């Protein structure tokens, strides 16, 4: 199934409650929450307190993407804040598997993300132990970037690896995605689509989300 996950980074922070309700009523199933520490990536965003405050606004799945060093230090805080899925970066963990086990100890779904320059093969030993893999299609840390075409092949490689082994894995993609290029990513094997500006800045977000879903395909190559 194809899921659309608007990224809160692109929302108007002065009216977060109405912004969230806007994308929920427009058909979004997930809300993508990018947590940046200014160390792993050269930017800052928000933390568990904001997530806790907006949790009461919506029943959407909170897809928490930790772009922070040593994320294991904060897993419990994001669980308490209301996360449903917690994704950490392969590059930010000394032992990614131990962080996955920690997330699972809270009965949470776990994901592992890889940045554009990280070989997707690094995920192969982990895919049987996680619920989602996130392929960054731009450099992590800033919104509004253009999709890096080479990352599409990474999605296809991971989907093929999983399919050959009967592994049911959600593959999420994040960065520079819109209704014009989403079919390239879903054809490659992605089924969770993160989009920020393309949705939150749209005059008609429902039309954008519908167009993305209509353009998507689950006929993975």
N, C-alpha and C positions, 0 to 999 in steps of 0.2 A: 504494500500500500504506500502511496505517496503522501508525505506529511509536509506541510509548509510551516516554517518556524520564523516569524518576524523577529528581527534582532532589535532589542530595546534600545541599543545604542543610537538608533536613528530616530527615536521618538522625541516629542516635545516634552522635556522634563517638567515644564511648568503645569502640565495637565496630564500627568501620567495615568491617572485612573481612567479618564475618558479615552486616552490614546490606546490603552490596553483593551478597553471594551470595544473600541472601533475595529481593531484587527480580529478580535474574537468573533464579533458578529459578522465580520467579513468572511469568515470561514477558516481562520487559522486554528490549527490544533495545538501547536506548541508555541511557547514564548521562549526565545533564545536570549540568554542572559550572559553577557560577556563580562568576566571579572578580570581586570588588568591591574597589575601591581606596580608598574613603573620600573620593574627590574627585569622580569622575563621578557616583557615587551616595553617599548619606550612610550607608554601612555598609562593613564589612570582612568578608572571608570567608577564603579560603585562596589558595595560590599554586601554582606548578609543582612544588615539592618534595612537596606532599601528593599531587598527581596522579601523580608518578613513583612514590611509595610504594604507591599502590593499583593501579597499572597491572598489577602482577604478580598481583593478586587475581582478575582477570576478563578475559574476551575481549569484553565488551560494547563497543560503539562509544562512545568518549569524545567527547561533544558539549560542547565548551568554549565558554562564553559569556563574552566579555570585557567586563565593565562597567567599563572603565578608560579614562582619558584617554590619548591618543596610544598606542594599542595596538601600533603598529608597533615600539615599543621592545622588546617582549617576545615577539613571535611566535616567534622562534627557541627561546626557553626552553620555551614550551608545546609546540612540535613535539618537542623532545628529551624532554619529560616523558611523551609518549605520546598526545597529542591525535590524534583522527581527523578531526574537523571543528572549525574555528575560526570563531566568529562574533564580529564586532565591531559596535559601534554606529555608525550613520550620524552621530549627533550628536557622537560622540567623535573623529571623524577630520577632519582638514583636507582630505584628498583620499581619500575612500573607495575609489575605483578603484585608487589606488596601493597601498593596503593589501591589496586583493584580489589584485593582481598579486604582492605579496610573499608572501602565503599560498600562492598557486599555485606560486611558485618553489621551495617546499619539497615540492611534489607533494601538497599537502593540499587538502581540500575547504574552500571559503570560504563564509561566510554573512554577511549584513548584517542587523542588527536595527534596528527603529524603535520608539521609545517611544510611548505613547498619544497625545501631543499633536503628534507629527510626521506630516504628511500622507503617506499611503502612496505617493502619486504620486512622492515623492522616490526611490523604489526603481525606477521604470520604466526609467531609463537603465542600470540595473545588472543587471537580471534575466538578461540573456543571458550575463553574465560570472560569475555565482555559482551555487553548487549549492543554496543554501538561503536563504530569507528568514525572519526571525523577527519576528512581530508580537507585541509585548508587550501582553498583555491586562490588565495592572496596571502601576502605576508601578514601574520597576525599583529594586531595592535591598532589599526586604524580602519575606519569605514571609508566607503567611497572609492575603493580601488577597482581596477579592472581585473577580470578573471585571467589567471595565468593558464594559457591553453594546455601546457604540458601536464597540468594536474589532472586533466581528464583521463589520460592514460593510466594514472595511478589508481583512479576509481575502477577502471576496467580490470586492471591487474588484480586488485583486491577482490572484486566480485567474482572473477574467474576462479581464484584460489579457493574462495569459500564455496562456490557452487560445486567444484570438483570434489569437495570433501563433505558435502551435505550440511554445511554450516549456515544456519539462518542468522544473518547479521544485518542490522540496520547500518547503512552507510550514509553518513551525513556530509554535506558539502557546504562550505561557508566562504563567501567573498566574491563580489562582482557578479552575482547571479540575478537574472531577470527573466521575464517571459520570453525573451528572444533567444537566450542561450540555454535555458533549463533543459530542453530536450537532449542536448549533447551530453549532459551530466546524467540524466536518468537513463538514457540509452546505454551509457557506460556502466550503470549499476547503482547509482545513488537513489535513495528513496526518502531521505529527509533533507529538505531544501531550506537553507537559511538565506533570508534576504532582509536587508535593512531599509536603505533609502528607497528601494524599488517599491516597497509597500507603505512604509510610514509617511513618505513624502508624496505619495500618490493622491490625487484628488478623489479617485475612486478605488480605494484599496480592495473592495470586493471584486471589482473587475480585474485587477491585477492578479489576485490570488486565484480567481477562476481561470484566468488565462494561463497561469503557471501550471495549474493542475491539468488543464486541457492540453497543454503543450507537452506535458510529461508523458513518459511511457514506462511501463514495467517490463517491456520486452528487452531485457538486458542482452547486450551483444556478447 
